[in-house]
């Protein structure tokens, strides 16, 4: 009988140990998850003055980029920023090395427009690992690699797909729903180019009388846009419309159209995105049909977001910029917004 009682007590202890072991395992798993979530926490931003801010520009070869850089220079003193600025001269690898240098300098905050979505995504993670918060402006990165709200504070920028929609809607109306279109795309792999194409192409696909007969990158550059347009005009002399992803390429295309003996605005309708002074002047001259504004003035917005973030406020993962629309009906009264 004593032997049976001993066995019963041993069995009871085993039964007690099993749930305890299960509880410890669950606790360990829970701690592991908590640790993983803690690792996902965004770096904090100090509230000191001055704040050392790195701004890594993609290039400075057009009015849009110059206006964007000036926006940050103008806001620096007012925001209490000591800004370290670089220029990647149109190179992904240079922009990555510029940002790595800023990380090595231990800047307090990084703000930059990623030249392309995929090559610049890993550097966001490097900054996070170094404890430096990041704000992306104008262009975003590949969300499958680096995610807004988890790996960087936010993306401040326009709705590029909507910009494409607005350009497409205008062209449908301007051409009566019938056009053979050349599309001049922006930098291959840039979020602005990807989404402006997506939005425009969606509108055209819904209109059977509209067709995109050629689409090629002009790298957001005026001279490249002119060269591409010259080549495509020779291959497609029946073109009746051009959609350019930015004003610079549109202005290059207008030069090519004129050199081919055709009249922009009459023989070939041109629509674009940006709202630069040059683009607005071309609208006033009747050579450019319309331009969807894409604001480059990110300095004040970035300052506001950074200050709110430093105070612990919740920042949305996308701070959306509202954009105007210019055509012959309103361009004269909006010239002050050109840059």
WOZI-V248233 format. One record per pair of residues at least 6 apart in sequence whose C-alpha atoms are under 7 Angstrom apart, sorted by sequence separation. I is the first residue (numbers start at 1). J is the second residue. If there is no record, write none. Layout:
i: [I,I]
j: [J,J]
//
This chain:
i: [59,60,76,88,114,127,148,187,204,218,244,257,258,264,282,283,309,76,88,148,186,204,218,257,283,185,218,254,86,140,275,135,271,274,275,134,135,136,137,138,139,270,271,272,273,274,275,133,134,135,136,137,138,270,271,272,273,274,275,121,133,135,136,137,138,269,271,272,273,274,120,121,125,265,273,110,124,250,265,92,109,110,111,112,113,117,118,122,128,226,264,265,96,103,108,109,110,111,112,113,117,118,121,225,229,264,265,109,110,111,112,113,114,117,121,247,113,114,125,220,222,226,230,246,247,92,96,114,124,221,222,225,226,229,240,241,242,243,244,245,246,247,53,55,59,124,220,221,225,240,241,242,243,244,245,246,295,51,52,53,54,55,56,57,58,59,60,183,188,220,222,223,226,240,241,242,243,247,294,50,51,52,53,54,55,56,57,58,59,177,179,180,181,182,185,187,222,226,293,49,50,51,52,53,54,55,56,57,58,59,178,179,180,181,182,183,184,185,186,218,293,50,58,160,164,168,177,178,179,180,181,182,183,184,185,186,187,247,292,293,163,164,167,177,180,182,183,184,185,186,187,292,161,165,169,184,185,186,291,292,160,161,164,165,168,291,160,164,168,290,291,58,161,162,290,161,165,289,56,184,56,56,283,284,283,284,54,284,196,140,280,139,193,54,139,53,52,53,54,55,56,57,58,280,52,53,54,55,56,57,51,52,53,54,55,58,182,181,280,180,181,182,183,184,185,186,180,181,182,183,184,185,179,180,181,182,183,184,277,179,276,277,45,275,276,117,116,117,116,117,115,116,43,43,45,43,44,43,42,171,167,167,42,41,42,40,42,167,163,158,137,159,154,155,156,157,158,154,155,156,157,158,153,154,155,156,157,158,154,149,148,64,75,79,75,71,71,72,68,71,67,68,67,68,64,47,46,45,44,67,63]
j: [65,66,82,94,120,133,154,193,210,224,250,263,264,270,288,289,315,83,95,155,193,211,225,264,290,193,228,264,98,155,291,152,288,291,292,152,153,154,155,156,157,288,289,290,291,292,293,152,153,154,155,156,157,289,290,291,292,293,294,141,153,155,156,157,158,289,291,292,293,294,141,142,146,286,294,132,146,272,287,115,132,133,134,135,136,140,141,145,151,249,287,288,120,127,132,133,134,135,136,137,141,142,145,249,253,288,289,134,135,136,137,138,139,142,146,272,139,140,151,246,248,252,256,272,273,119,123,141,151,248,249,252,253,256,267,268,269,270,271,272,273,274,81,83,87,152,248,249,253,268,269,270,271,272,273,274,323,80,81,82,83,84,85,86,87,88,89,212,217,249,251,252,255,269,270,271,272,276,323,80,81,82,83,84,85,86,87,88,89,207,209,210,211,212,215,217,252,256,323,80,81,82,83,84,85,86,87,88,89,90,209,210,211,212,213,214,215,216,217,249,324,82,90,192,196,200,209,210,211,212,213,214,215,216,217,218,219,279,324,325,196,197,200,210,213,215,216,217,218,219,220,325,195,199,203,218,219,220,325,326,195,196,199,200,203,326,196,200,204,326,327,95,198,199,327,199,203,327,95,225,98,99,327,328,328,331,102,332,245,191,331,191,245,107,192,107,107,108,109,110,111,112,113,335,108,109,110,111,112,113,108,109,110,111,112,115,239,239,338,239,240,241,242,243,244,245,240,241,242,243,244,245,240,241,242,243,244,245,338,241,338,339,108,338,339,189,189,190,190,191,190,191,128,131,133,132,133,133,133,271,271,272,150,150,151,150,152,292,292,294,298,320,316,317,318,319,320,317,318,319,320,321,317,318,319,320,321,322,319,317,317,276,299,303,300,297,298,299,296,299,296,297,297,298,296,310,310,310,310,339,339]
//
